[in-house]
Amino acid sequence: MKEKVLKKIKNIPAIRLFWLSLIVIFIIVFLTLKVVPGGKIVYRYNYARKFHFGQGFIYNFTPQDRVIIQSGRLPKIIGDPLYFSVFTPRSFSQAKLKLYYRRNLDENTPIIEAGVLADGVVWRYDLKPIENRLIDNLRSSWQVLSQEPLVMQQNNYYQNSESFFSDLKTGKLEGCQTGKVLDCLAVYNYSPDLKADFSFSKSDKPLELNIPLRGAHTLFIYPENNALSFIVTVTDLNLDKNEDPVKLILSQQGKIIAQSDLIDENSVPSGQEEVKTLSLEHGVKAGKLYKLEIKISDDVVIKEIKSSTNRLVFANKLWPVSWGKDLNIYTDSNYLQLKALGPASLQDFIFNKQSFSLSQPYEKQEFLLQQENNEAVNEINLVRDDVIIESGGIFSFTKDTFFNPLVKKVDSYYQLKPSNKYIMADYKAPQIYHGDILVNEVEFNLQGVYREDSKYNFAISVPGIEKNEANYVEIEKIEIEFSGRTLWQKLFNL
């Protein structure tokens, strides 16, 4: 049989054999690059080499003012965040991003993260840790109880992780002077399931909030009754031609339990405002914590919120607009990031009785309280709106119903206090690749993430890198492994 096959091949003219081989090679390359029959493919960009395979799949860094690119040298990240995109011929379900880098960062810039654009409506990146030097430095003096997740304790309170997790479920840990876990625990890239228990000076009652807020906002709700009613009235500014759907997403412990949607038919001419109303009603458990997301684009303004409970707070961001009055906002954060959306929003403002100046339009400015002046709840007094207010904490328009369900984060603004006894994190320290080049790998779930023009969008974030002109991070190589269904699984819908 073999002799017959070899004889037939020998009888084929050389030119025809050449073209036949070329077609076979083309089909194999096409299947490998376009179809990816095995379900896995790796793209690399090695900036240390002049020639490297796959460079056409990983696109250049943007914006250009946040990176220094010089011929023959590694690109230097000098601004935050830095973006790049990756072309893939098909969609995948998972990605592993491996970053090879050299850092020159001061002690005030301890965090490096990488993320994938998970939501194109609110422009949210799913960030994962590349390096956290705050945690790495504490490893030598704190006791490690567990590696996955990482659990560290400042003193020898527990002999094993089982006892720690058992007490964590009850909401009480050894060494917590106040008896509340939130006061003695800090986390990084980890969300523990904690028992919520908050006290209020005012009774729970319906709330009407008519301070206009622009763009997406996230709330935490702690209702006293077993039925939740939430109504939001929005104004679609129609400043662009894109569709602006409105979504209300109610979740608990990371699981969506109710959702209400309002599609945008784009029937109103561009530039003409459109008022819409969306409601969500759902049975809840009294005295339990819930998360509610108002998912809209920046082309939409929340005109009014009506809620069956006044026990609600905003997480991480507020964007008040078109109010025309003084604003009193409460937070437990000791720092703020403010961005004035125009010269008319520039102002002097009060943050916990200290005066600060928001003096640069269109740029994010940071304001930090001295630790000795920080209180449990700090008041912000603004005289002008159209300012984006951000921090890692909670915001509220009333002090009586303020509560913070978030655990302290070990981020760039983390201040180690005597009350902080424990740290929990989903984090592994980077490894030395060669010389002073470090490497770390993070994984992303790509199911449902934003993908446009056959591209996934990624970011490298180094919070605070621009504060010091000497700060930079050099990128030697980026390697991304995409994985998904094989050709066999696709054909048979497995």
C-alpha positions in Angstrom: 0.0 0.0 0.0 2.8 2.4 0.9 4.6 1.6 -2.3 1.5 2.4 -4.4 1.1 5.8 -2.6 4.8 6.6 -3.0 4.6 5.6 -6.7 1.6 7.9 -7.3 3.4 10.9 -5.5 6.5 10.3 -7.7 4.3 10.4 -10.8 2.9 13.9 -9.9 4.8 16.6 -11.7 7.0 18.7 -9.4 5.2 22.0 -10.1 1.8 20.4 -9.3 3.3 18.9 -6.1 4.6 22.3 -5.1 1.2 24.0 -5.5 -0.6 21.1 -3.8 1.8 21.4 -0.8 1.3 25.2 -0.8 -2.5 24.8 -0.6 -2.2 22.2 2.2 0.1 24.6 4.2 -2.3 27.5 3.6 -5.3 25.4 4.9 -3.3 24.4 8.0 -2.2 28.0 8.7 -5.8 29.3 8.0 -7.3 26.7 10.4 -4.6 27.4 13.1 -4.9 31.2 12.9 -8.5 31.7 12.0 -10.5 28.8 13.3 -8.0 27.8 16.1 -9.2 24.1 16.0 -7.5 23.1 19.2 -9.3 25.9 21.2 -6.0 27.5 22.4 -3.7 30.1 20.9 -0.9 32.3 22.3 0.0 35.8 21.1 3.3 37.4 22.2 5.0 40.7 21.8 8.6 40.8 22.8 9.8 44.4 22.9 13.4 43.3 23.7 13.7 41.7 20.2 13.6 43.4 16.8 11.8 40.5 15.2 9.1 38.6 17.0 6.1 36.4 15.9 2.6 37.6 16.5 3.3 41.3 16.8 0.4 42.1 14.4 -2.1 40.7 16.9 -1.2 43.0 19.9 -1.8 46.6 19.0 0.1 49.7 20.2 -0.3 51.3 23.6 -2.6 54.3 24.0 -2.8 57.1 24.9 0.6 58.1 23.6 1.3 60.6 26.4 1.3 57.8 29.0 4.1 55.9 27.4 7.6 56.6 26.2 8.6 54.6 23.1 12.1 55.0 21.8 13.8 52.8 19.1 15.9 50.1 20.6 14.5 50.6 24.1 11.7 49.0 26.1 8.5 51.0 26.3 8.1 53.0 29.6 4.8 53.4 31.2 4.6 56.9 32.8 0.8 57.4 33.1 -2.2 55.6 34.3 -3.9 53.6 32.9 -2.3 52.5 29.7 -4.5 50.6 27.1 -3.8 48.1 24.3 -6.0 45.8 22.2 -5.6 42.3 21.0 -7.0 41.0 17.7 -8.4 37.5 17.8 -10.1 35.7 14.8 -12.8 34.2 17.1 -14.1 34.7 20.6 -12.7 32.8 23.5 -13.9 32.0 27.1 -10.7 32.6 29.0 -7.5 34.5 28.8 -4.2 34.3 30.7 -2.1 37.4 30.5 1.6 37.2 31.4 3.5 40.4 31.9 7.3 40.7 31.9 8.4 44.0 33.3 11.0 46.1 35.1 9.8 48.7 37.6 11.2 51.9 39.0 8.6 53.0 41.4 8.7 54.8 44.8 7.0 53.6 47.9 3.9 55.7 47.2 3.3 53.6 44.0 3.1 50.0 45.3 0.4 48.6 42.9 0.6 47.3 39.4 -2.6 45.7 37.9 -3.8 44.4 34.5 -7.3 44.2 33.3 -9.7 43.4 30.4 -12.5 45.7 29.3 -15.5 43.8 30.8 -18.3 46.3 30.0 -18.3 48.7 27.1 -21.3 50.6 28.3 -19.9 51.9 31.6 -16.3 51.4 30.4 -15.4 49.1 33.3 -12.2 47.1 33.4 -11.8 43.8 35.4 -8.5 44.5 37.1 -6.3 41.7 38.5 -3.1 42.1 40.6 0.3 41.9 39.0 2.1 43.3 42.0 1.2 44.7 45.5 4.4 45.6 47.4 2.4 46.6 50.5 1.4 42.9 50.9 4.8 41.6 49.8 6.5 43.7 52.5 4.2 42.6 55.2 4.8 38.9 54.5 8.1 39.0 56.4 6.6 40.4 59.6 3.0 38.9 59.5 2.1 35.3 59.9 0.7 33.6 56.9 -2.3 31.3 57.7 -3.3 30.4 54.1 -2.0 30.8 50.6 -5.2 30.4 48.6 -6.7 32.7 49.5 -3.8 34.5 51.1 -4.6 35.1 54.8 -2.2 37.0 57.0 -2.5 37.9 60.7 -0.5 40.5 62.5 -0.2 38.5 65.7 -0.5 34.9 66.6 -4.3 34.9 67.1 -5.0 31.7 65.2 -3.0 28.5 64.9 -4.7 27.4 61.6 -6.8 28.7 58.8 -9.8 26.5 59.7 -10.4 28.3 63.0 -10.0 31.6 61.3 -12.6 30.9 58.6 -15.0 29.4 61.2 -14.9 32.7 63.2 -15.1 34.8 60.1 -18.5 33.3 59.3 -19.8 34.5 62.7 -18.6 38.0 62.0 -16.2 38.0 64.9 -12.4 37.5 64.9 -9.8 37.3 67.7 -8.1 40.6 68.4 -10.9 42.9 67.0 -11.4 45.4 69.8 -14.8 46.7 68.5 -16.0 43.1 67.8 -16.6 44.0 64.2 -14.7 42.3 61.4 -14.9 45.4 59.2 -12.8 47.3 61.7 -9.8 44.9 61.8 -9.8 43.2 58.3 -8.4 44.5 55.0 -8.6 42.8 51.6 -7.1 42.9 48.2 -8.7 41.4 45.1 -11.0 39.4 47.4 -14.6 39.6 48.6 -15.2 37.6 51.8 -18.8 36.7 52.7 -19.3 38.7 55.9 -22.2 38.9 58.2 -23.7 42.4 57.8 -24.9 44.2 61.0 -25.5 48.0 60.9 -27.2 50.3 63.3 -29.0 53.6 62.3 -30.1 56.6 64.3 -33.2 57.0 62.0 -35.9 54.6 61.1 -36.2 53.1 57.7 -38.6 55.0 55.4 -39.2 55.8 51.7 -36.6 58.1 50.0 -36.9 60.6 47.2 -33.5 61.8 45.9 -33.7 64.5 43.3 -30.0 65.4 43.0 -29.2 64.7 39.3 -26.4 62.2 38.8 -24.7 61.5 35.5 -23.7 58.0 34.2 -23.6 54.7 35.9 -23.7 54.4 39.7 -23.5 51.5 42.2 -25.5 51.5 45.5 -25.6 49.3 48.5 -29.0 48.8 50.2 -29.8 47.5 53.7 -33.6 47.4 53.8 -35.6 46.9 57.0 -38.7 45.5 55.2 -39.1 42.4 53.1 -40.1 44.2 49.9 -37.9 46.5 47.9 -39.2 49.1 45.4 -36.8 51.2 43.4 -37.8 53.6 40.7 -35.3 55.7 38.6 -36.2 58.5 36.3 -33.5 59.3 33.7 -32.9 61.9 31.0 -31.2 60.6 27.8 -29.2 63.6 26.6 -28.9 62.1 23.1 -25.5 63.9 22.6 -24.4 61.0 20.3 -26.2 58.5 18.1 -25.4 55.5 20.2 -28.1 53.5 21.9 -28.5 54.2 25.6 -30.3 51.3 27.3 -31.0 51.5 31.1 -30.5 48.6 33.4 -31.2 48.0 37.1 -29.4 45.0 38.5 -30.0 43.7 42.0 -27.5 41.2 43.4 -26.5 39.6 46.7 -23.1 38.1 47.4 -22.2 38.4 43.8 -25.3 36.6 42.4 -27.9 38.5 40.4 -31.4 38.0 41.9 -33.4 40.6 39.9 -33.0 42.7 36.8 -35.1 45.3 35.0 -34.2 46.6 31.5 -35.3 49.5 29.3 -34.1 49.4 25.7 -33.3 52.5 23.7 -35.1 52.6 20.3 -33.1 55.6 19.3 -36.3 57.3 17.9 -35.5 60.8 19.2 -33.3 63.1 17.1 -29.7 63.7 18.2 -29.5 66.5 20.7 -33.1 66.2 21.8 -33.5 65.1 25.5 -35.7 62.2 26.3 -37.1 61.4 29.8 -37.6 57.7 30.8 -38.6 55.8 33.9 -37.6 52.3 35.0 -38.6 50.4 38.1 -37.6 47.3 40.0 -39.6 45.6 42.6 -38.5 42.4 44.4 -38.9 40.5 47.6 -35.9 40.8 49.9 -34.9 39.7 53.4 -34.9 42.4 56.1 -31.6 43.2 57.6 -29.6 41.8 54.7 -27.2 43.6 52.4 -27.9 44.1 48.7 -26.1 45.7 45.8 -28.0 47.6 43.1 -26.3 48.8 39.9 -27.8 51.6 37.7 -26.1 50.7 34.5 -26.3 53.5 32.0 -23.8 55.4 29.7 -22.5 58.9 30.4 -25.0 60.2 27.9 -27.7 59.6 30.5 -28.5 61.5 33.7 -30.3 60.1 36.7 -32.9 62.7 37.3 -34.6 61.2 40.3 -34.5 58.1 42.5 -37.4 56.8 44.5 -36.7 54.0 46.9 -38.8 52.1 49.5 -35.8 52.4 51.9 -33.6 55.3 52.9 -30.8 52.9 53.9 -28.8 53.2 50.8 -25.3 54.5 50.0 -23.3 55.0 46.8 -20.0 53.1 46.2 -16.8 54.5 44.8 -18.2 57.3 42.6 -20.6 60.2 42.4 -21.1 62.5 39.5 -23.6 65.3 40.5 -24.7 67.6 37.7 -27.1 70.4 37.0 -28.0 70.9 40.7 -27.1 74.6 41.0 -26.9 74.5 44.8 -24.4 73.7 47.5 -23.8 70.0 47.9 -23.2 68.2 51.3 -21.8 64.7 50.8 -20.6 62.2 53.5 -17.9 59.7 53.2 -15.7 57.6 55.4 -12.7 57.8 53.0 -9.7 59.9 53.9 -8.9 60.8 50.3 -10.8 62.0 47.3 -10.2 62.1 43.5 -12.0 65.0 41.9 -12.3 65.9 38.2 -13.9 69.1 37.1 -15.7 68.6 33.8 -15.1 72.3 32.8 -13.8 75.6 34.0 -17.2 76.5 35.5 -16.8 73.6 38.0 -13.5 74.8 39.4 -13.8 75.8 43.1 -12.5 75.8 46.6 -14.2 73.2 48.7 -14.2 71.9 52.3 -13.3 68.3 53.1 -13.7 67.5 56.8 -13.3 71.2 57.8 -10.1 71.5 55.7 -10.0 73.8 52.7 -8.8 72.4 49.3 -8.7 73.9 45.8 -10.0 72.1 42.7 -8.0 74.2 40.2 -7.4 72.2 37.1 -10.3 71.4 34.6 -10.5 68.0 32.9 -7.8 66.6 35.1 -8.1 64.2 38.0 -6.8 65.8 41.2 -6.2 64.0 44.5 -6.9 65.3 48.0 -5.7 63.5 51.1 -6.6 64.2 54.8 -4.0 63.9 57.4 -4.5 60.8 59.5 -5.0 62.7 62.7 -7.8 64.7 61.2 -9.6 61.8 59.7 -13.0 61.0 61.3 -15.4 58.1 61.1 -17.5 60.0 58.7 -16.1 63.0 56.8 -18.2 65.8 55.2 -17.6 67.2 51.8 -18.9 70.7 51.0 -19.1 71.6 47.3 -20.4 74.9 45.9 -20.5 73.8 42.2 -21.5 70.6 40.5 -20.4 68.7 37.3 -17.6 67.2 39.3 -16.7 63.5 39.3 -16.0 62.4 42.9 -14.2 59.1 43.4 -12.6 57.1 46.2 -12.3 53.6 47.4 -15.1 54.2 50.0 -18.8 55.1 50.3 -20.7 58.3 49.6 -24.1 59.4 51.1 -26.2 62.5 51.0 -27.3 61.9 54.6 -25.2 61.3 57.7 -27.9 59.6 59.7 -28.3 56.7 57.3 -24.6 56.4 56.4 -23.1 52.9 56.6 -20.1 51.2 54.9 -20.4 47.5 54.0 -17.1 47.5 52.2 -14.0 46.0 53.7 -10.9 48.2 53.7 -8.7 47.7 50.6 -4.9 47.2 50.6 -4.5 49.7 47.8 -2.3 52.8 47.2 -4.1 54.7 49.9 -4.1 52.0 52.6 -2.8 53.2 55.9 -1.8 50.4 58.4 -3.5 51.2 61.7 -3.2 49.4 65.1 -6.8 48.1 64.6 -5.9 46.3 61.4 -5.1 42.7 62.4 -5.8 40.6 59.3 -5.4 40.8 55.5 -7.1 38.5 53.0 -6.2 38.5 49.3 -6.4 36.6 46.1 -2.8 37.4 45.1 0.5 35.8 44.3 3.7 37.8 44.2 5.6 38.2 41.0 8.6 36.0 40.3 12.1 37.0 39.0 12.4 36.2 35.3 16.0 37.3 34.7 18.1 40.1 36.3 15.7 42.7 37.5 12.9 41.7 35.1 9.8 40.4 37.0 6.9 38.3 35.6 3.4 37.5 36.8 0.3 36.0 35.3 -3.4 36.8 35.7 -6.5 35.1 34.4 -9.7 36.6 33.0 -13.1 35.1 32.3 -14.0 36.4 28.9 -17.6 35.2 28.8 -19.8 38.2 28.2 -17.0 40.8 28.1 -16.9 43.6 25.6 -15.4 42.7 22.2 -15.5 45.0 19.1 -14.0 44.7 15.7 -12.7 41.2 16.7 -10.6 42.9 19.4 -10.4 42.4 23.2 -9.3 45.6 25.1 -6.8 45.4 27.9 -5.2 47.9 30.4 -2.1 48.1 32.5 -2.8 50.2 35.6 -0.2 51.7 37.9 -2.1 54.0 40.3 -0.2 57.2 41.2 2.7 56.6 38.8 2.5 60.2 37.5 3.0 61.7 40.9 6.7 61.3 40.6 8.5 62.1 37.3 11.1 59.4 38.1 8.5 56.7 38.2 8.1 54.3 35.3 7.5 50.7 34.4 9.3 49.1 31.5 7.5 46.3 29.5 9.8 43.6 28.1 7.1 41.2 26.9 3.4 40.6 26.8 2.1 37.1 26.4 -1.6 36.2 26.2 -3.0 32.7 26.0 -6.6 32.5 24.8 -8.7 29.4 25.3 -12.2 28.3 24.4 -14.1 25.6 22.6 -12.3 23.3 20.2 -13.5 22.8 16.6 -14.9 19.4 17.6 -16.9 21.0 20.4 -18.2 23.8 18.1 -19.3 21.3 15.4 -21.2 19.1 17.8 -22.3 22.0 20.1 -20.6 20.5 23.1 
